[in-house]
Amino acid sequence: MAFLELAHVGKGYGAAGARTEVLHDINLTVERGEFVAIVGYSGAGKTTLINMVSGLAAPDTGTVTLDGKPITGPGADRGVVFQNYSLLPWLTAYDNVLLAVDQAFGGWTSQQKREHAEKHLALVNLAAARDKKPSELSGGMKQRVSVARALAVDPQVLLLDEPLGALDALTRAVLQDEISRIWQTSKKTVLLITNDVDEGILLADRIIPLSIGPRATLGPAVTIDIPRPRDRKAMNHDERFKHARNQVIEYLLGPGRRRGQPPPAPELLPASIETVAA
């Protein structure tokens, strides 16, 4: 049995008679310690998928299980990093992390909680910014705090919902390297949602395309057998990288959009797909 599993999952929204099935027959298995990326078009249902894993939404059909147990709601065994940071603006970076630690480890002493929060701020290289509030932090630094907060509760699964989507290209590259470094240190089970094919290949053990919606479903998984740590410059010349990217893009531009739907508008295409398809 897989550590995390979605079996024949479907999810829709809307009133009866006007209901739209967003996701259809989603089947996904993730092993303990594996890093899996789901890549697809905006609006295809990627966030809906991760919301069902986090417990923020329930499937209409099928089952979502973690370690053999059904997921019926949010829990400390799953940490989520959202695209919009979700930090409390009146708290410092340290206090945002400490609040999560206090909720997860209420039986610890104040010193234990403090040391744990400081450890995770240091893990994302923010020890020097511990006393700054979100308004004093850059977008990249805010997202580091979000990652530290999610990891500080020691979840079994880390869920990343397009966490770098709002960042500029240079900051995004830095945070990609940080996520890779942290994963190699913690070996947490990670499910990443992204619309950037190259990002998924850089970070994940497997990358899985999601077809265009409605009734979006997962395409064939592509295993990334490039050794870690991965060098983004060297990967551009690696035949394994080119082959993996082509497999994903061919699905997204081919079978992934051949579901009775017109071709997506250019702005709905992931940037890396636009580059390759141009």
C-alpha positions in Angstrom: 0.0 0.0 0.0 1.3 3.4 -0.9 1.9 6.0 1.8 -0.4 8.6 0.2 -3.0 7.4 -2.2 -5.9 8.9 -4.2 -8.1 6.2 -5.8 -10.7 7.0 -8.4 -11.2 10.5 -7.0 -13.6 12.9 -8.6 -14.6 16.4 -7.5 -17.1 18.9 -8.9 -18.7 22.3 -8.0 -22.0 23.9 -8.7 -25.7 23.3 -8.1 -27.5 20.3 -9.5 -28.1 20.7 -13.3 -25.2 23.2 -13.6 -22.5 21.2 -11.9 -19.0 21.0 -13.4 -16.8 18.0 -12.7 -13.4 19.6 -12.2 -11.4 16.4 -11.6 -12.3 12.9 -12.9 -10.9 9.5 -11.9 -7.7 10.8 -10.3 -5.4 7.9 -9.3 -2.2 8.8 -7.6 0.2 7.0 -5.3 3.1 8.6 -3.5 5.6 6.6 -1.5 7.1 7.7 1.9 9.9 10.1 1.3 9.1 10.6 -2.3 9.0 14.1 -4.0 6.2 14.2 -6.6 5.2 17.2 -8.8 1.8 17.7 -10.5 2.1 20.1 -13.4 -0.8 21.5 -15.5 -2.7 24.4 -16.8 -4.1 27.2 -14.6 -7.7 26.3 -13.8 -7.3 22.6 -14.4 -8.0 21.7 -10.8 -4.5 21.4 -9.3 -5.4 23.3 -6.1 -8.6 21.3 -5.8 -6.5 18.2 -5.9 -4.1 19.4 -3.2 -7.1 20.7 -1.1 -8.4 17.1 -0.9 -5.1 15.8 0.3 -4.8 18.6 2.9 -8.4 17.9 4.0 -9.7 21.3 3.1 -12.1 19.6 0.6 -13.7 16.2 0.4 -13.9 14.1 -2.8 -17.3 13.5 -4.4 -16.2 10.0 -5.4 -13.2 7.8 -4.6 -10.9 7.8 -1.6 -7.9 9.8 -0.3 -5.8 8.0 2.3 -2.6 8.7 4.2 -0.7 5.7 5.7 -3.8 3.6 5.1 -6.2 5.9 6.9 -8.9 8.1 5.2 -8.3 11.8 5.1 -11.4 13.4 6.5 -10.1 16.9 7.4 -7.0 19.0 8.0 -4.4 17.6 10.4 -0.9 18.2 11.7 0.4 15.3 9.7 0.1 17.5 6.6 1.8 20.8 6.3 0.7 23.2 3.5 2.6 26.1 1.9 0.2 28.3 -0.1 1.1 30.7 -2.9 -0.1 33.8 -1.0 2.1 33.2 2.1 -0.8 33.2 4.6 1.3 34.9 7.4 -0.2 36.8 10.2 0.9 40.4 9.5 1.0 41.6 13.1 3.5 38.8 14.1 7.2 38.6 13.4 8.7 35.8 11.3 9.7 34.0 14.5 6.3 34.4 16.1 4.5 33.1 13.0 6.6 29.9 13.2 6.3 29.8 17.0 2.5 29.9 16.8 2.4 26.8 14.7 4.9 25.1 17.0 2.8 26.0 20.0 -0.3 24.5 18.4 1.4 21.3 17.4 3.5 20.7 20.5 1.4 22.1 23.3 3.1 19.8 25.9 6.6 21.2 25.3 8.3 23.7 27.5 8.7 27.3 26.3 12.4 26.7 25.8 11.8 23.6 23.6 9.3 25.5 21.5 11.6 28.5 21.1 14.6 26.3 20.1 12.4 24.4 17.6 11.1 27.6 16.0 14.6 29.1 15.8 15.9 25.9 14.3 13.4 26.0 11.4 14.0 29.7 10.7 17.7 28.9 10.5 16.9 26.0 8.2 15.4 28.4 5.6 18.3 30.9 6.2 16.1 33.5 8.0 17.7 33.5 11.5 18.8 37.2 11.0 15.3 38.2 10.0 13.5 36.5 13.0 12.2 39.8 14.4 10.9 41.3 11.2 7.1 41.4 10.4 5.8 40.3 7.0 5.6 43.9 5.8 9.4 44.2 6.2 10.1 41.0 4.3 10.5 40.4 0.5 8.2 38.0 -1.2 10.9 35.3 -1.2 11.5 35.8 2.5 7.8 35.5 3.3 7.6 32.2 1.4 10.7 31.0 3.4 8.8 31.7 6.6 5.8 29.8 5.3 8.0 26.8 4.5 9.6 27.0 8.0 6.2 27.2 9.6 5.0 24.1 7.7 8.1 22.1 8.4 8.1 23.1 12.1 5.0 21.1 12.9 6.9 18.0 11.7 4.3 16.9 9.1 4.4 13.5 7.4 3.6 15.1 4.1 4.5 18.6 2.9 2.0 20.0 0.4 3.3 22.9 -1.8 0.5 24.6 -3.7 2.3 26.7 -6.4 4.4 28.3 -3.6 6.7 30.1 -6.0 4.1 31.3 -8.5 4.0 34.9 -7.4 7.8 35.4 -7.3 10.1 36.9 -9.9 12.3 34.6 -11.9 15.5 35.1 -9.9 13.9 34.8 -6.5 12.0 31.7 -7.8 15.2 30.1 -8.8 16.8 30.7 -5.3 13.7 29.3 -3.6 13.7 26.2 -5.8 17.3 25.5 -4.7 16.2 26.1 -1.1 13.3 23.6 -1.4 15.6 21.1 -2.9 18.2 21.5 -0.2 15.6 21.3 2.6 14.0 18.2 1.1 17.4 16.4 0.8 17.9 17.3 4.5 14.5 16.3 5.8 13.4 13.6 3.3 9.8 14.5 3.9 7.1 13.2 1.5 6.4 16.2 -0.8 3.6 16.8 -3.2 4.2 19.9 -5.3 1.6 21.6 -7.5 3.1 23.8 -10.2 2.5 25.1 -13.7 6.2 25.1 -14.6 7.4 21.9 -16.2 11.1 22.7 -15.6 10.5 23.4 -11.9 8.9 20.0 -11.5 11.8 18.2 -13.2 14.4 20.1 -11.2 12.8 19.3 -7.9 10.9 16.0 -8.1 11.5 12.3 -8.3 8.4 12.0 -10.5 6.5 14.6 -12.5 2.9 13.9 -13.5 0.9 16.1 -16.0 -2.7 17.0 -15.3 -4.9 17.4 -18.4 -7.0 20.5 -19.1 -10.3 20.7 -17.4 -13.1 20.2 -16.9 -13.0 16.5 -16.0 -9.2 16.9 -15.7 -7.3 13.7 -15.0 -3.7 12.7 -14.5 -1.5 11.6 -17.4 1.4 9.2 -17.4 4.0 9.8 -14.7 7.6 10.5 -15.8 10.4 9.4 -13.5 13.3 11.8 -13.2 16.5 9.8 -12.9 18.9 12.7 -12.8 21.2 12.4 -9.7 20.9 15.0 -6.9 22.0 17.7 -6.2 20.8 18.9 -9.6 22.5 21.8 -11.4 20.0 23.8 -13.5 22.7 24.9 -16.0 24.0 21.4 -16.5 20.4 20.0 -16.8 19.7 22.1 -19.9 22.3 19.9 -21.7 21.2 16.6 -20.1 19.4 14.3 -22.5 17.4 12.8 -19.6 16.1 16.3 -18.8 15.2 17.0 -22.4 13.5 13.6 -22.7 11.4 14.1 -19.5 10.4 17.6 -20.5 9.3 16.5 -23.9 7.2 13.6 -22.5 5.3 16.0 -20.2 4.9 18.7 -22.8 3.8 16.3 -25.5 1.0 15.1 -23.2 -0.1 18.6 -22.2 -0.2 19.8 -25.7 -1.6 16.5 -27.1 -3.7 14.0 -25.2 -3.9 16.4 -22.2 -6.0 18.8 -24.1 -7.8 16.4 -26.5 -10.9 16.1 -24.3 -13.4 17.9 -26.5 -11.8 21.2 -25.5 -10.4 24.0 -27.7 -6.7 24.8 -27.5 -6.0 26.8 -24.3 -5.3 30.5 -24.6 -1.6 31.4 -24.6 -1.6 32.8 -21.1 -2.8 29.5 -19.7 0.2 27.7 -21.0 3.1 27.1 -18.5 6.0 29.4 -19.4 8.3 26.5 -20.2 5.7 25.1 -22.6 5.3 28.4 -24.4 9.1 28.5 -24.8 9.3 25.1 -26.2 6.2 25.4 -28.4 7.2 28.8 -29.9 
